[in-house]
Amino acid sequence: MRLSAATPFARGGNRLCFVHPERADVCVKVPRPDVDLAEKRRRKGLKGRLKLAASFDDNRVEAETLTALHQRVGPALAAFAPRFLGWVETDLGRGVAVDLIRDVDGAIATPLKQHVWERGLDAPLQAALAEFSAFWVRERVPSRELLLHNIVARRHGDDALRLVAIDGLGNADLLPLSRWSARLAKKKSARKVERLRARIDILLATRAAGGHPGEHGFLSAAARAAP
């Protein structure tokens, strides 16, 4: 698959995200050529050395995590997290294929950070946040920090939103005790949701103060356009 001539619709810290050239409902994530995984591991110091090198491969971690989560939680998870669809070989390296989250009109779903910055904590977002939080805690979904640019606000009706976590899933702890304890897992998920709400409040305060939201977490109008 040739991606080098295409423009990624999103750029993360370690990967580039492309629309699959033959399937508009599929996202292909490939490693950024300027990111060295070995250097990334070294910068983590002792914690990095204690973790397996494979844990720094975002594509591998995402494929394994999404597969395991969908098997455990079942079909309901598809409303809140993409599915792993397989591996693809590209001219930019091996890529992971996952669901590309689009609005009901076909546009790529807006990052949560962008929605909050442009629209605030409006009623549809409040309802979507409550739905997402309840599901996340009830199903004990493991994740790293729930960052605003790793979640999208998908429009699935005239005035209805659903939050979907598109990155950052899985347990990054050296000793993942919550993996073996449902009680600890639920408490950990609840803390992640609380910190997500705090991040929204901080972004709203920044906007109110006339500050700058930063560079990450915004899609261009061209990237958001329906296919």
N, C-alpha and C positions, 0 to 999 in steps of 0.2 A: 504494500500500500504506500503510495507516494503522498507525503504530507509536507515535505520541505517547501513546496511552492504555495502552500495554503497559509492562511493567517489564523493563529490560535484565537479562540474567542475568550479565553481566560489564561492567565499565567499565575501559577502558584509559586511558593518558595522553592519547590523542587521539581515541579512538572509543568508541562504545557498541555492545554486542553483543546482538542480539535473536534469539530463535528465530523463524524464518519462520512467520507466522500460518497458513499452509496446508501447510507441509512441516516436520515435526518433525526431519528429518535435515539441515536447511539453516540456517546461521547468516547473519544479515544484519548487516553492520557499517556504521554510519553515523558521520559526523564529530560530535564533541561540539560543541554550539552555543557553548560557552564557551571554545573553543580557536581562536586566531587564527593561521593558518599564516604570515602575513607577520611577525607578532611572533615566532613560533617561529624563523623563519629569521634574523631580526635578532639574536636572542639568541645565535646560533651564531657571530657575529662574522665574521671574514674567511672562515672555512671555509664559512659559510652563504651569503655573497655569491658565492662561487666556484661553488656548486652551483646547478643549475637549480631554479627555484621548484617545478616539478612533482615534484621529488624529495622534497618535504615533504608531498605528498599521499599519505597512507598507503594509501588505497584504490587509487589508481592504481598505486602501486609494488607492492602486493600482487598485483593482477590481472596485471600484466605479469610479475612474478617467478614466480608459480605457473604461469602458462601456459608460460613458457620452460623452467622446471625440469622440468615433467612431460613436455614434448616431448623434452628431452635425456635424462633418466634413464629414462623409460618407466613402465610400470604399477607397478613395484616401489615407486616413490616414494609411492604412495597410502597405504602402510602407515605412513609417517612424516611426511607433510605433507598438508593438505587440498587439494582441487582447487578451482580457480576455476570457478564455475558461471554467472557472468554478472552483469550489472548490473540493479539494480531501482530504480525510482523510489518514494520514500516521502515522507510528509509531514514527515520530518526531514531531507530531502535525499537525494541520490543515494547508494545503498548498494551494497556489493559482497556478492555471495552466494558462500559457500564451504561445504564440507562441515562439518557440526556433528559433532564427534567425541563419540560416545557409547559407554558401556560395553556389554557384551554384553546386559545386562538393560535397556538403554534409557536409563539415567541419563546425564546429561552427565558426561563424563570429568573426573576430579579434577585440578586443577593440580598439577604436580610439587612446587611449594613446599608445598602443603597436604598432599600425601602424605608428604613427608619429615618435616614437622612433626608429623603425627599418627601415623605408623607407623615413622619412621626409615628407615634404608637396609636394608630387609628383603630376603630372598632373591629374591622376584619382581622387586623394583626393581633389584637388582644384575644380574640376568639381562637385564632390559630395557635398562639403561644400557649394558651390554656390547654388546648387539645394535644399539642406536641409534648408539653411538660407532663401531662397525665400519662400519656403513652410511654414516654421515656422512663419514667419511674416505675410504672406498673410492670413493664417488660424487662426492666433492669438492663437497658441497652448500654454496653460498655463504650466509652469514648474518651478521647483526650479532652482538653478544654473545648467547650462548645463556642467556637469563635464565630462572629457575625459574618465573616466572609466565607465560612465553610457551610453555611446554611442558606437555602434559597426560599423565597416566599412565592409559592406557586399558586397562580390564580386558576381555580377549577370551577368557577361559576361567576355570575355577574358581579357579586360582591362577597366572594368567599375566597379565603386563602388557606393554604396548608403549608406548614414549614417542613422542609425536607433537608436532612443532613447529607451533604454530598461529599464530605471529607472529614477526616479526624476521628473515624470510628476505630474501636479496638482498645485494648488495655495496654498502656505503655509502662505500667509499674514493673519494677524489678522483681517484686514479690507480689503477684496479682492475687492477693487473698480473696478478693471479692469474686473471683472466678469459682471458688468452691463454697461460697456462703451467699445464699440468696438475700439474707438480711443485710449483709455488708454491701452487696451489689446494689440493692435498692437505695440504701443510704448514700452511696457514692453517686448514683445517678441523680438523686435529689439535690446533692450539693452542686453538681454540674449545671443543673437547671437553674438553681438559685444564682449561680455566677453568670449564667447567660442573661438572666433578667438584669443583673447589676451592670453588665456591659451595655445593654440597651439604655439604661438610665444614664450611664456615663456619656454615651454618644449623644443622647438628647441634650444633656447639659452642655456638651461641647458646641452643639448646633446653636443652642440658645445664647451662648456666650460669644457667638460669631467666630468660633475656632475653625480649624481645618480637620476633616475626617481622616486624612492620610490617603495613601495611594491605593492600597489594596481594597478589594471588595466592591468594585464598580465595573459594570459592563457598559460598553459604548452603545449608542443607539443602533449602530449597524449590527453589532453582535446580538442584540436583543430582538432584532427584526425577525418576523416569521419567515420560514423558508419559502 
